[in-house]
Amino acid sequence: MKRTTGLIILALAFGGAAVAQTAAPPRMPIFPQQTPEEKALSDAHQAAYAKMPDTQGTGAYPAMKEEDPGLPDHVVYRPIDLARIGKGQLGLVGWGNGACSNDGAGSRLYLAEVASHGYVIVAPGKIHSGPGSVPLPPPPPGPPKFTMATSAADVKAGIEWALAENARPGSPYYGKIDPAKLAVAGFSCGGAQALELAGDPRVKTVIMQNSGMFPDGVTVIPGLKVTKATLKTLHTPVLYILGGPKDIAYNNGMDDFARIDHVPVAVVSNSSSHGGDFLKPNGGPSAKAAAAWLDWQLQGDKTAKAYFVGTDCGICTDKDWTVQRKNLPAQ
């Protein structure tokens, strides 16, 4: 896989605000300019995040991350004690990394939190941040250049491996994953990878985290295979989790929401900006929302459903969130 530069900087390149279409040829995005004070604060947050220990999540199944020797170039998040997992108890999530990077640990606190609720999550790449990491080489000098170090095919490879392990006698996963409980999800550029796979008939739900498609006719990321038209391939409920107007994916994500009229869709937004919740313990409020959505959509959990459905739904009454919904059940 190709090397990519820092997660947060390159994630910005994909999550950019909607671009007005003009007759001029599309150009690569301009990277947001930070003041020295903003850069120092961002660097401090990233340094603190890098030093944070791995966590096991707050769900019923304490979770871990690992590189499985049977799955090169991927990181697996799963309950630590698979022996206590019953037949078909686990859901499966294929995850696309922020910046489409090859750091499978870039969202480690968030993914461990979700996994602790009874999920196997597979992210492309290796452990390149946090405990047990092998740092990537520094980026070359000069202006940052965006390259997709992973693809939707890499996300799909992780899904196929987990399903194969579920069917292989002798595997620690044997019979523990329900193939009918499959989701795809991703952060920023990784959301595009999730959307590219969303048309797979096996997929039961989609989560777009700090993500949204660029306007038609605008080429921002070379090799990106999804457009606004790809939204029509959605055949399942979809959740957008955004970080408010300061999230550079906000305008694109809200435009996606406005366009989707054929499947149930919800957009929930807080003030975390672009991916700020990933730096918080256990992935912050966004991980809680993602886990609840999966519990509802994949596990049929009625308490999780009440978090999103009804006039007094749990997230609706949380002052830190704004919520919009279409085609969801009334109760």
N, C-alpha and C positions, 0 to 999 in steps of 0.2 A: 504493500500500500504506500501511497505517497505521503510524505510528511506534510503536516499543516502547521500553521502558526497558532498563537494563543487562542484558546477557546472563546473568551469573551470578545476580543477584538474582532475575530472573524465571524462570530455569531452576529455581530452588528451588520455585517455585509449582507446577510440574507434577510434579516428581520426589518429592513429599511421601510420607511413610510412609503405609502403609495406614490408612484411617480406619474406625473401628468404625461400623457402621450402627445408627442409632437411629430412633425415630419422629419426631424433630425434623426440620424442613426442612433440607436440605443447605445449608451456608454456604460462602462463599468461604474459602480457606485463610488461616490466620494466618501471616504471613511470619516466618521464624525470627528471633529476637532475638539480636543479637551484642553481646558485651561491647565496650567501646571498644578493648581490646587486640586482640580477634579482628577487628574491623572494620579497624583499622589494618594488621594483617597481610594481610588479604584485599585491601585497597586497594593495598598494596605489591606483592603478587603480580600484581594486574591491571595496575598501572602498568609493572612489569617486562615482562609479556607484551606489552603494547601497543608497547613499544620494541624488542622482539626483531625482527630482520630476517626476512623471508620465507626459508624454506629449501626446498631442492629434493628432500628426501627421501633415503632411503638405498637405494632400489631401483635396478634396472637402467636405469630411464628417468627421469633428472632431470626434475622437474616444476615447473610454474608455475601461478599463478592469473591470471585475466584476466576482464574484462567484455567479452563479445563483442557488437559492435554489432547483430548479428542476433538477439540474445536479451536483450531489455530486462529489467532487474530480476533478473538472475541472475549468479552468479559460477561460472566454469568452472575446474576443476583438471584438468590434463592433461599428458602428457609434452611437454617443450619441443620436441623434434625429432620432429615427426610424420612427417617424410620417411623416417625410418628404421624406421617401423612397418610391418609386413607386413599383408597382407589378413586381416581378421578377428582381429587380434591383441589388440585392446583390449577389456576388459570395460567395462560402463557401470553407474554407481551414481547413483541419485536420492537426494539427501541432504536430511533435515529438520533445520533449525537448532535449537540449544538455545533454549528459551523461545519456539519458533515465531517467532523474531525475523526482521527483514529485514536482518540483518547477515550477508551471505554469506561474510564473512571471519572470522567469530567462531571457527571451528574450523580456521583456515588451516594451522597446522603439521601437525595430524593429517591433514587432507585431502590436503595435498601429499605427505605420506609415503605414504599409500595410493595416490595417483595414480602415484607413482614406481614402483610395482610393475606398471604396465601397465593403468591404468584412467582413464577419463574420468568425473569426478564433477561433478555440477551441483547447486548449492545456490541456493535462492531468495534474493533481496535483492541489495544492492549492497555494495561494499567500504566498510564503516563502522568498521573497526578495523585497526590495523597500518599498514604502509607503503602509501602511495597511497590512504589512506582519506579519506572526507568524513565528519566526525563528525556524529552525530545530534544534534538539539537536546536540551538537558537535559530531564529529566522534569518535569512540573508539580509544584508544591509539594503537600505532603500525603502520606498513606500511599501506597505503591506500588499501582498497579492493573494487573492482568494483562489484556492484550489480545493476541489472536493476530494478529500483523502479516503472517503468511504462512499458507498453507493447503496441504493435500495436493494440491489442484489446481495450485498453483504448483510443487510438486515434480514432479508429473506433466508439467507444461509443459516443464520442463527435460529430462526424459527424451524427450519427443516431439521436441523440437528436435534433440537429439543424434542420434536415429534418422533424422530427416529429413536432417540434414547427412550422415550416413553414406551415404544413398542419393542425394545430390545430386552429379552430376558437377561437378568444379571446386572442391568443398569440400575444405579440408585434411583433413577427416575421412573423405573418400569411401572406402568399402570397408574402413576400418580398424577399425571397431567390429563385433563379432559380436553381432547382436541376440539371440542365444541366451544371451549372458552378461550378464544384467541382474539387478541387485540393488537393493533399497531399504534404506535405513539412516537412523538419525537419533539425535540426542542429546536426552535428556530429553523435552520436549514434541515435539521433532522425531521421536522414536520413535513417537509417536501418528500422525504423518503417514505414517511408513513403514508402520505396521500398517494404516492405512486403505487403502494401495495394495497390501498384501501379497496380496490375493486375485486380483490381475491375473494371468491365466494365463501371461503372458510373464515374470513374476518367477521367478527361480530360487533365491534365498535372501534372508534378511532378517537385519539386524543391529540389535539394540536396545541402544544405548549409554547407560548410566545412565538407564534408562527402565523403566516398567512401568505397567500400567493401574490406575486407581483402582477401588475396590470398586463394585459395581453399586449404583445408586441415589444415588450421591454426585455432585452436579454441582459441579465445581471450575472448569472452564474453559468459559465460554460459547461455544457453537458447536462444541465438540469432538464429533466424530461416532463415536468408537470407545468400546467398553466391553469388559468381560471377554468378552462373547459374540463379539466380533470375533476373538478368538484362534482360534475355530473356522474362520475363513476362511483360516488359514495352510495352504498346501499344499506348502511347501518346508521344507528345514532352516532352523532359526533359531538365532542366537547371541545371548545376553544377555551384555554386558560391564558389570559393576557395580563400584562402588568400596568394597565392604565395608559392614559395618553402619552406618558413619557416613554413607554415601551415602543421602540422603533418598529415593532411588528404590529402595533395596535391598529393603524389605519387599514393595513392589508387584511388582518384578521377580521376586523369588523366588516370590511367589504365582502369577504368570504361569507360571513354569517348572513349578510343581506341577500346574497345570491342563492344560498342554499334554501330550496323550498320543497324538496321532494323527500327528505328524511328528517327525523327528529334532530334538532340541533340546539345547543345551548352555548352561550358565551358568558363566562364569568371573568371579572376583571378586578384587580386590586391595585395597590400603589407600589408594587415591587419593581416597576420598570422592566427592563429587558433581562429576565432571568435572575433577578435579585433574590428570589426565594431559594434558588439552588445553593446559595451561600449560607443559608440559615440551617440551624440544627434540624435534622430529619426532613430537609427539603421544604421547610416552612409550610404556610397554608396551602400552597399549590399542590404539594404532595398529598396533603389531606384530601383536597378536592379530587385529585386524580384517583386515589385509592377508593374513595366513596363512589365515584362514577363506575369504576371497574366492578366494585362489589355489587352495584345495582345491575349493570348491563350483563356481566358474566356470571354472577353468582345468584342473581335474583333476590338480593337482600332487601327486605322491605324498609329497614331503617335507613339504608343507604339511598333507597328511592326517595324517601321523605326528605332527604337532604337537597333534592333537586326539584321535586314535584309538589304542587300546591301553592296557594297564595302565601302560606306561612312556612314555606320550605326552609330547611335549616340554613342553607347558604343565603337565601333571600332575606333572612332576618339578621344576618351578620353585617354589621355596619361597615366592615372592612371590604365588603364585596359589592359590586354592582352586577346585576344578572339580567340577561335577556334570553328568551326561550321561544322556540317555534316547533309546533307539531309534537310537543311532549304531552303525555296524558295529563288531564286536568287534576286527577287525584291518584 
